[in-house]
Amino acid sequence: MNRDQKKMRQRIFEIVNFVNMVYKPLRTFIALVGLEIWTNGDLISVTPPAGANLDAFMKWRNSELVTRIKHDNAHLISGIDFEGPTVGLAFIGTLCSGHSVGVVQDHSDAAIAVGATLSHEMGHNLGMDHDDSSGCLCSDDSCIMAAVLRRPNKDAITTTPEESTMASANAPQIISSSPVSKSESQ
């Protein structure tokens, strides 16, 4: 493993640690059971339209990744600049299904900012809507399910009671299974 791969792994670990800080109040632990760093080129066509990336990644995950790594959810973190203000996209309420995926733009040097985007997209996979569209009003600057995310303050992350209830109600039993760890590079 070269130095760039080690730096990439460290960055992903920082991002996932932040995601776990977000989901800890919901009594949910996010286990990183696999990490693929595509060193020999992209395994899907990664382009600026986030929706095209989401569809392509979902197809790749369902045909390739599920045969190699047992997991409930997968996200592509890409250095490609998505079109417009979009920095992430995921299917809503699809955890543990063939649509249990998301795509996130690596849009900031700060791992916490990318972690907030990943937390937000995973929230969609869990069935959470944006705070303003679900009737949930969040007054904090760091609400993970706000339609427009601001750079979070790790000491002021807010998950509303409505999100906690929604996550519990929508979480399938499969997420209580113990993870099996596997890490590899492609």
C-alpha positions as a Markdown table, in Angstrom:
| # | Residue | x | y | z |
|---|---|---|---|---|
| 1 | Met | 0.0 | 0.0 | 0.0 |
| 2 | Asn | 1.5 | 3.3 | -1.0 |
| 3 | Arg | 1.5 | 6.6 | 1.0 |
| 4 | Asp | -1.5 | 8.0 | -1.0 |
| 5 | Gln | -3.6 | 4.9 | -0.2 |
| 6 | Lys | -2.7 | 5.2 | 3.5 |
| 7 | Lys | -3.7 | 8.9 | 3.5 |
| 8 | Met | -7.0 | 8.0 | 1.7 |
| 9 | Arg | -7.7 | 5.3 | 4.3 |
| 10 | Gln | -7.0 | 7.7 | 7.2 |
| 11 | Arg | -9.3 | 10.3 | 5.6 |
| 12 | Ile | -12.1 | 7.7 | 5.3 |
| 13 | Phe | -11.6 | 6.6 | 8.9 |
| 14 | Glu | -11.9 | 10.2 | 10.0 |
| 15 | Ile | -15.1 | 10.6 | 7.9 |
| 16 | Val | -16.7 | 7.4 | 9.4 |
| 17 | Asn | -15.7 | 8.5 | 12.9 |
| 18 | Phe | -17.6 | 11.7 | 12.4 |
| 19 | Val | -20.6 | 9.7 | 11.0 |
| 20 | Asn | -20.6 | 7.6 | 14.2 |
| 21 | Met | -20.7 | 10.8 | 16.3 |
| 22 | Val | -23.8 | 11.8 | 14.4 |
| 23 | Tyr | -25.6 | 8.5 | 14.9 |
| 24 | Lys | -24.5 | 7.8 | 18.5 |
| 25 | Pro | -27.5 | 9.7 | 20.0 |
| 26 | Leu | -29.7 | 7.3 | 17.9 |
| 27 | Arg | -27.9 | 4.4 | 19.5 |
| 28 | Thr | -26.7 | 3.4 | 16.0 |
| 29 | Phe | -23.1 | 2.3 | 15.3 |
| 30 | Ile | -21.9 | 2.6 | 11.7 |
| 31 | Ala | -19.4 | -0.2 | 11.0 |
| 32 | Leu | -17.0 | 0.2 | 8.1 |
| 33 | Val | -16.9 | -3.4 | 6.9 |
| 34 | Gly | -15.1 | -2.8 | 3.7 |
| 35 | Leu | -13.1 | -0.1 | 1.9 |
| 36 | Glu | -12.2 | -0.1 | -1.8 |
| 37 | Ile | -9.8 | 2.4 | -3.2 |
| 38 | Trp | -10.0 | 2.2 | -7.0 |
| 39 | Thr | -6.3 | 2.5 | -7.9 |
| 40 | Asn | -6.6 | 1.2 | -11.5 |
| 41 | Gly | -9.3 | 3.6 | -12.7 |
| 42 | Asp | -12.9 | 4.0 | -11.9 |
| 43 | Leu | -15.0 | 0.8 | -12.0 |
| 44 | Ile | -18.0 | 2.8 | -13.1 |
| 45 | Ser | -18.4 | 5.9 | -15.2 |
| 46 | Val | -18.2 | 8.8 | -12.7 |
| 47 | Thr | -19.6 | 12.0 | -14.2 |
| 48 | Pro | -20.8 | 15.4 | -12.9 |
| 49 | Pro | -24.6 | 14.4 | -12.8 |
| 50 | Ala | -25.0 | 12.9 | -9.3 |
| 51 | Gly | -28.1 | 11.0 | -10.4 |
| 52 | Ala | -26.2 | 9.1 | -13.1 |
| 53 | Asn | -23.5 | 8.3 | -10.6 |
| 54 | Leu | -26.1 | 7.0 | -8.1 |
| 55 | Asp | -27.6 | 4.7 | -10.7 |
| 56 | Ala | -24.3 | 3.4 | -12.0 |
| 57 | Phe | -22.9 | 2.8 | -8.5 |
| 58 | Met | -26.1 | 1.0 | -7.5 |
| 59 | Lys | -25.8 | -1.3 | -10.5 |
| 60 | Trp | -22.1 | -2.0 | -9.8 |
| 61 | Arg | -22.8 | -2.6 | -6.1 |
| 62 | Asn | -25.6 | -5.1 | -6.9 |
| 63 | Ser | -23.6 | -7.0 | -9.5 |
| 64 | Glu | -20.1 | -6.8 | -8.0 |
| 65 | Leu | -19.8 | -5.6 | -4.4 |
| 66 | Val | -22.5 | -7.7 | -2.9 |
| 67 | Thr | -20.8 | -10.9 | -4.1 |
| 68 | Arg | -17.6 | -10.0 | -2.3 |
| 69 | Ile | -18.4 | -8.1 | 0.9 |
| 70 | Lys | -21.4 | -8.7 | 3.2 |
| 71 | His | -22.8 | -5.2 | 3.9 |
| 72 | Asp | -26.1 | -3.4 | 4.3 |
| 73 | Asn | -25.3 | -0.1 | 2.7 |
| 74 | Ala | -22.6 | 1.3 | 0.4 |
| 75 | His | -21.5 | 4.8 | -0.5 |
| 76 | Leu | -19.2 | 6.1 | -3.2 |
| 77 | Ile | -17.0 | 9.0 | -2.1 |
| 78 | Ser | -15.7 | 10.7 | -5.3 |
| 79 | Gly | -13.4 | 13.5 | -6.1 |
| 80 | Ile | -15.6 | 14.4 | -9.2 |
| 81 | Asp | -17.3 | 17.8 | -8.8 |
| 82 | Phe | -21.1 | 17.1 | -9.1 |
| 83 | Glu | -23.3 | 19.4 | -11.1 |
| 84 | Gly | -24.7 | 22.5 | -9.3 |
| 85 | Pro | -24.8 | 22.7 | -5.6 |
| 86 | Thr | -25.3 | 19.0 | -5.1 |
| 87 | Val | -22.6 | 17.3 | -3.0 |
| 88 | Gly | -24.5 | 14.0 | -2.2 |
| 89 | Leu | -27.4 | 11.9 | -3.3 |
| 90 | Ala | -29.1 | 8.8 | -2.0 |
| 91 | Phe | -32.3 | 6.8 | -2.2 |
| 92 | Ile | -34.7 | 7.3 | 0.6 |
| 93 | Gly | -35.8 | 4.5 | 2.9 |
| 94 | Thr | -33.9 | 1.8 | 1.1 |
| 95 | Leu | -31.5 | 0.4 | 3.8 |
| 96 | Cys | -30.7 | -3.3 | 3.2 |
| 97 | Ser | -32.3 | -3.3 | -0.3 |
| 98 | Gly | -30.7 | -3.2 | -3.7 |
| 99 | His | -31.1 | 0.6 | -3.6 |
| 100 | Ser | -29.2 | 1.0 | -0.3 |
| 101 | Val | -26.5 | 3.2 | -1.8 |
| 102 | Gly | -25.5 | 6.8 | -2.0 |
| 103 | Val | -22.9 | 9.0 | -3.7 |
| 104 | Val | -20.9 | 11.8 | -2.0 |
| 105 | Gln | -18.6 | 14.4 | -3.5 |
| 106 | Asp | -15.4 | 14.8 | -1.6 |
| 107 | His | -16.1 | 18.5 | -1.5 |
| 108 | Ser | -13.9 | 19.8 | 1.3 |
| 109 | Asp | -10.4 | 19.3 | 2.8 |
| 110 | Ala | -12.2 | 19.0 | 6.1 |
| 111 | Ala | -13.2 | 15.4 | 6.8 |
| 112 | Ile | -15.9 | 16.6 | 9.1 |
| 113 | Ala | -17.7 | 18.4 | 6.2 |
| 114 | Val | -17.6 | 15.3 | 4.0 |
| 115 | Gly | -18.7 | 13.3 | 7.0 |
| 116 | Ala | -21.7 | 15.5 | 7.5 |
| 117 | Thr | -22.7 | 14.9 | 3.9 |
| 118 | Leu | -22.2 | 11.2 | 4.3 |
| 119 | Ser | -24.3 | 11.2 | 7.5 |
| 120 | His | -27.0 | 13.1 | 5.6 |
| 121 | Glu | -27.1 | 10.7 | 2.7 |
| 122 | Met | -27.2 | 7.7 | 5.1 |
| 123 | Gly | -30.1 | 9.4 | 6.9 |
| 124 | His | -31.9 | 9.3 | 3.6 |
| 125 | Asn | -31.1 | 5.6 | 3.2 |
| 126 | Leu | -32.6 | 5.1 | 6.7 |
| 127 | Gly | -35.8 | 6.8 | 5.7 |
| 128 | Met | -35.2 | 10.4 | 6.9 |
| 129 | Asp | -36.4 | 13.3 | 4.9 |
| 130 | His | -35.1 | 16.8 | 5.0 |
| 131 | Asp | -36.0 | 18.6 | 8.2 |
| 132 | Asp | -38.1 | 21.3 | 6.5 |
| 133 | Ser | -40.0 | 18.8 | 4.3 |
| 134 | Ser | -40.9 | 16.4 | 7.2 |
| 135 | Gly | -42.4 | 19.1 | 9.4 |
| 136 | Cys | -39.4 | 18.9 | 11.6 |
| 137 | Leu | -37.9 | 22.3 | 12.4 |
| 138 | Cys | -34.3 | 22.4 | 13.4 |
| 139 | Ser | -33.0 | 25.7 | 14.8 |
| 140 | Asp | -29.4 | 24.5 | 15.1 |
| 141 | Asp | -26.8 | 25.3 | 12.5 |
| 142 | Ser | -25.6 | 21.7 | 12.4 |
| 143 | Cys | -28.8 | 19.7 | 11.7 |
| 144 | Ile | -27.7 | 16.7 | 9.6 |
| 145 | Met | -31.0 | 16.5 | 7.7 |
| 146 | Ala | -31.2 | 20.1 | 6.8 |
| 147 | Ala | -31.7 | 20.5 | 3.0 |
| 148 | Val | -28.6 | 22.6 | 2.8 |
| 149 | Leu | -25.8 | 21.6 | 5.1 |
| 150 | Arg | -23.4 | 24.0 | 6.7 |
| 151 | Arg | -20.0 | 23.0 | 7.9 |
| 152 | Pro | -20.8 | 21.3 | 11.2 |
| 153 | Asn | -19.3 | 22.0 | 14.6 |
| 154 | Lys | -18.6 | 18.5 | 16.0 |
| 155 | Asp | -19.6 | 19.7 | 19.5 |
| 156 | Ala | -23.1 | 20.9 | 18.3 |
| 157 | Ile | -24.4 | 18.1 | 16.1 |
| 158 | Thr | -28.2 | 17.9 | 16.4 |
| 159 | Thr | -30.4 | 14.9 | 15.7 |
| 160 | Thr | -34.0 | 15.8 | 16.4 |
| 161 | Pro | -36.4 | 13.5 | 18.4 |
| 162 | Glu | -38.4 | 13.1 | 15.2 |
| 163 | Glu | -35.3 | 11.8 | 13.4 |
| 164 | Ser | -34.6 | 9.4 | 16.2 |
| 165 | Thr | -38.2 | 8.0 | 16.1 |
| 166 | Met | -38.1 | 7.8 | 12.3 |
| 167 | Ala | -34.8 | 6.0 | 12.2 |
| 168 | Ser | -36.0 | 3.5 | 14.9 |
| 169 | Ala | -39.3 | 2.9 | 13.1 |
| 170 | Asn | -37.7 | 2.5 | 9.6 |
| 171 | Ala | -34.6 | 0.5 | 10.6 |
| 172 | Pro | -34.9 | -3.1 | 9.5 |
| 173 | Gln | -33.8 | -5.9 | 11.8 |
| 174 | Ile | -30.9 | -6.6 | 9.5 |
| 175 | Ile | -28.9 | -3.7 | 10.9 |
| 176 | Ser | -28.7 | -5.4 | 14.3 |
| 177 | Ser | -26.5 | -8.1 | 12.8 |
| 178 | Ser | -22.8 | -8.1 | 13.6 |
| 179 | Pro | -20.5 | -6.9 | 10.9 |
| 180 | Val | -17.8 | -9.0 | 9.2 |
| 181 | Ser | -14.7 | -6.9 | 8.4 |
| 182 | Lys | -12.9 | -7.1 | 5.1 |
| 183 | Ser | -10.7 | -4.4 | 3.4 |
| 184 | Glu | -9.2 | -4.5 | 0.0 |
| 185 | Ser | -7.9 | -2.3 | -2.8 |
| 186 | Gln | -9.0 | -2.5 | -6.4 |
